[in-house]
Structures are given as C-alpha cells and as structure tokens.
Amino acid sequence: MTVETLERHEVLVGATAFVGHARPPRRYPSGRVCHHPGCDTRLSIYNASELCYRHERPALPRLRGRAVA
C-alpha cells in the first residue's frame, strides 16, 4: 500500500484490487436431486453433498481444538 499526504492534511491510502482465486470452484453434475425420501429439491452444482440444506446434518464447530458433543 502507498500513503500520500495531501495539502489539507488528508491521507490517501492506495491498494490493489482483489482479482480472485487461482483455481475455479469444484463443480458437481447438474440435475442432482436430494436423496432424502420425498424431497425433490434440486441440488446446486457447487453442493458436494447428496442432501439439500434442509436435510443435511448440521456441522458443529470445533471449540478450542475439541469437538462439541
């Protein structure tokens, strides 16, 4: 970053634009449907799971290096 002082004692901060990631996101086949019985929700091509958000088991965060029971 560059810092430049103006006449009125204001400071300008310059930066470079974020250009993205080096590799594209992983994709899965289109047209997949949730495997939960009776659910006909179509899954996103970016969803790695075989279940939709409603039927996916919730992921619990790890606290201080230990799994929450």
N, C-alpha and C positions, 0 to 999 in steps of 0.2 A: 504494500500500500504506500501511497505517497501522500504527504501532508504539505499543503501550501498555504501560507498566510496571506490574506488579502489586506487591503488598505484600512478597512474598518475593523480590524482585529477579529475577523471571522476566519474560521479554519475550514478548508475543503478537504475531504477525505476521498481519495480515489481507490477504486478496486477493479478487479477483472470480473467479467460476467461468468456465471456458472454455466458450463456447457453440457453437462450431463455425465452419464456413466460411460465407462469404457466398453461395456457389453450390454446388449439388449436384454430385457427381462425374459425369463423362461416362459414358454407357451405350451399349452396342452391342447389336445384335439377339441375342435368346436363341436357343438351339438350334444355334449355330455349332459346327463340328467342325474339329479341327486339319487343315490341308491337307497334312501330311506323309504320303506314301504308306504305307498300312497302319495309320495311327494313327486311332483312333476316339474320342479324348479330346474331351469337350465343353468348350468354352471358356466362361469366365466372361463375364458381361455387362459387366464392367469391364476385360476384356483387349482392348486395341486391336489386338493382333497377330493374324495369321491362323494362327499356330502356337502350340502349347502350350508350357509352360515347358521341358519335356524337349527339344523340337526347336528352340526359339528360339536364335538365335546369341547367345552371351554378349556383354553390353555391357562394354567395358573402360573403367575410369575414366580421366579425364584427370589427369595429374600435372603440377603447376606450369604449367598452361596449354598443355601439349603432349600430343598423342595418343600413346598407347602402341602401338608397332608389333606 
